[in-house]
């Protein structure tokens, strides 16, 4: 069963096309990678990436990569 989750927390991810802000996660089940729907910070284009194509760069709420 497919499920879609809207990301309400502000975070940034590195993608093959540059830094982006995640909007949604699409989970197709245990046998397929989660798909991240992101908005590119430079050009605003919406793109889809498998979870193994991106990395979390900054998350202030969880203090991930904030330099603290």
N, C-alpha and C positions, 0 to 999 in steps of 0.2 A: 504494500500500500504506500503510495506517495504522500509525503507530508511536506508542507511549506511553512517555514518559520520566518516571520518578519523580525529583523534585528533592530531593536530599539535603542541599543547602547551605541554610542559613538566610538568607533575604532577604525584603525587604518591597517591595510594589508599591502604587502608587496606582491605584484603580479608581473607576468612577463611584459606587460604594457605600462608599468609604472605603478606608483602608489594609487590606491583606490579605497573607497569607503564601501563596506559591505551593506547590502540592503536586505537580501533574503538568503535563506538556505533552503535547498530543495533536497530532500532525502528520499531516494528511490528504493531503499531497503538495504539489507545487509550485504548484498553481492555487488553493489555499485557504489563508487565514491560519492560523497556528498557534493552537490554542485552549489557554488557560491555565486550569487548574482551581485555584481559590484558596479559602482559608478566611478569611473576614472577621475582622479583629482585634476588632471590637466585639461582634458578635452570633454569631460562629462559623458563620454560614451558608456553605455551599459554593456557589460560583457559577462560571460559565464565561464567559470573555471572549476575544474575538479579540485578537491581539497588538497591533493598532493602538488598542485601548481602554485600555491600561494603560501605566504607566511605572515603571521601577525607582527606588525612593526611597533605599534604603540597602543597601549590600553591603559588609560589613567586610572580607571576604576580598580583594575586588578594589579596595578603597578608593574605591568609587563613592558620591558624595554623603555622605561621612562627616564632612565639615567639616575635613578635614586638609589 
